[in-house]
Amino acid sequence: MPVPVATRAVPFFDYQAFYTRQAEMFDRAMKGVLTRGAFILQQEVRDFEAALADYLGVRHAIGVANCTDALIIGLRVAGIGPGDEVIFPSHTFVASPSSIHWVGARPIPVDMGEDGLIDPSAIEAAITPKTKAVMPVSLNGRTCKFDAIQEVCDRHGLVIVEDSAQALGSRFQGKAAGTFGAIGTFSFYPAKILGCFGDGGAIVTDDDDLAHQARLYRDHGRDEATGQVVQWGLNSRLDNLQAAVLLAQFEHYPETIARRREIASMYHEGLGGLPQLKLPPAPGADPDHFDTYQNYELCADRRTELASHLREQGIGTLIQWGGKACHQHEALGLPSSPLPRTEEFFQRCLMLPVNLFVTNDDVAYVIDHIRGFYDN
């Protein structure tokens, strides 16, 4: 029997449209940088850092080359190094434990809770005399349950370094992701809600001394005031061209989040009755959480078959990180004790398209074909 021809294309993320549909805005922003020859740590970087700090309600935002560097620098300035253990959720991108490894510490993976984020009780169970820090990861635009995490960390004297790469604008109990720990970090990879045309990242903190140390680390150990090298450092500066691209979009960031929440509401309404799916919480379903829906990730029966069916209909989906949790990458040599919730999750997880280039008709098309798959 012939496969029906797809009647439309709904890519998971349209990288070309990211530029072409906003080309006038981006060209204007980049031309300002190019015509001035202002490429490294110039006004656009300072303006973006100030706008980001104000948005999050923190004293300092420091632009860096990418979020992995942000995590490495954040761990270093927080005093994490050789001999230390850092607890992190195995449900994350490899950059999280990689940053722990590259400061000389040992990454300790733990299980996720029912919400898909790090389980505070799993943190408690993994603490040893060598534990120095916890790296909660706020995923898919949802902030971790930091009240419980903070209580555990305070009781054991542990530092919190947040991986909030996917959570800019997300809040828990009114407080923004990235602002709970000593250090918070963000990614501006192109497919993020706020993305640039390459890699980019930021460190945020309320601690003046940690901010000063982070600025030294990102620029070869050079002191901004004197220009003198005062310590060993890295080359991890957010370049001015990317800062201009981010700053141009940031003006409209609240509207961008509102649109993603609208799409999530449509998915929830259209798919909520299917017993074969476990959906993320709908916008407003939990008063403690304000979710930004960096991704719309659900759990699905017959996940692989569903993804194949949607692909035949021109619908792009994604099984994040190759369908493996961090502890399942044998080459990393991480502790390999079973993490049942995480392992079950990766058998069923699937992401649907949710971005500014998805129309209401596109969402309805995706919903119709998911329902049709299970009806048949």
Secondary structure, DSSP 8 states (H G I E B T S, - for coil): ------SS-B-S--HHHHHHTTHHHHHHHHHHHHHHT--BS-HHHHHHHHHHHHHHT-SEEEEES-HHHHHHHHHHHTT--TT-EEEEESSS-THHHHHHHHTT-EEEEE-B-TTSSB-HHHHHHH--TTEEEE--B--TT----HHHHHHHHHHHT-EEEEE-TT-TT-EETTEETTSSSSEEEEE--TTSSS--SS--EEEEES-HHHHHHHHHHHBTTB-TTT--B-S---B---BHHHHHHHHHHHTTHHHHHHHHHHHHHHHHHHHTT-TTEE----TTSSTTEE---SSEEEEETTHHHHHHHHHHTTB--B-GGGG--GGG-GGG-------HHHHHHHHHEEEE--STT--HHHHHHHHHHHHHHHH-
